[in-house]
Amino acid sequence: MRRRTLTLGAELASARLVPAAVLARLNRARFACAAFALALFSLSSLALAQSEGSPAPAAPAPSAAPSTPAPGSADAIADRVQAFYDQARTYKAKFKQRFTIYAYNRTKDSSGEVVFAKPGKMRWTYTNNGNVVVSDGRQIKIYEKENRQMYVQNVDKTQYPAALSFLLGNGSLRREFALTKLDAAQFKFPGGYVLLGTPKSPTPAYQKILFYIDANTAQVRRVLLVDAQKNRNRFDFEDAKANEPVPPAAFTFTPPPGTNVVKP
């Protein structure tokens, strides 16, 4: 993903540790991970906030489950999360992100706010560097303030269609992932659940994803994505609010004059 994390890439390139072409591919993969994390987390957290607060709007029919899982199993936990986000329509939260390049043991921290609305709309505003990632459900725009560049791509041409199915309300944790329940204490997440998800349809964006879920509310508190190179992209979410009005303008973005717009 070519955001502020590009600064880390620039540092590596200037040190002649990684070829520029490799860094470019790595940065694009970062964006894919970020978009996926928001898509999946947002929908699960939305419904949680809704269940705790304001009256719920009419809920769409829940995604069909392959079978009735055993109580306390990974699939049963996933169904609780699924039931929450199937009801959600809008979501706002603050996030903290840490991206780690495994091969060089380098990390980059970012933070900001996310806004999501069905069907398929989202906006990441990075408060630490001014970068923006926006989708109106048809296109995704990635604006890099420091580099004065914006990348534009159709949603159906991206490499994470399964992730965006959650944004559209059509996704299913159990359908998209093989799930395993891990030892939450071992992952330093007491009072909750940790689920390992392995995508049933391979994607270059990630090899596995870990969901950190509050045991009482079924809210996803953290999402950790790991790719084939063992790079890690972690998102922690807080101050979530669901089903509040979101103006349509939140999902539009016009870059400043002089921005170089790149379309594949």
HELIX and SHEET records of a PDB file:
HELIX    1   1 THR A    5  SER A   14  1                                  10    
HELIX    2   2 ALA A   20  GLU A   52  1                                  33    
HELIX    3   3 ALA A   74  TYR A   85  1                                  12    
HELIX    4   4 TYR A  102  TYR A  104  5                                   3    
HELIX    5   5 VAL A  155  LYS A  157  5                                   3    
HELIX    6   6 PRO A  161  LEU A  167  1                                   7    
HELIX    7   7 LEU A  173  GLU A  176  1                                   4    
HELIX    8   8 PRO A  248  PHE A  251  5                                   4    
SHEET    1   A12 PHE A 177  LEU A 182  0                                        
SHEET    2   A12 GLY A 192  PRO A 199 -1                                        
SHEET    3   A12 LYS A 208  ASP A 214 -1                                        
SHEET    4   A12 VAL A 220  VAL A 226 -1                                        
SHEET    5   A12 ARG A 232  ALA A 242 -1                                        
SHEET    6   A12 THR A  90  ILE A 101 -1                                        
SHEET    7   A12 ARG A 106  ALA A 117 -1                                        
SHEET    8   A12 LYS A 121  TYR A 126 -1                                        
SHEET    9   A12 VAL A 132  SER A 135 -1                                        
SHEET   10   A12 GLN A 139  GLU A 144 -1                                        
SHEET   11   A12 GLN A 149  ASN A 154 -1                                        
SHEET   12   A12 ASN A 260  VAL A 262  1                                        
END                                                                             
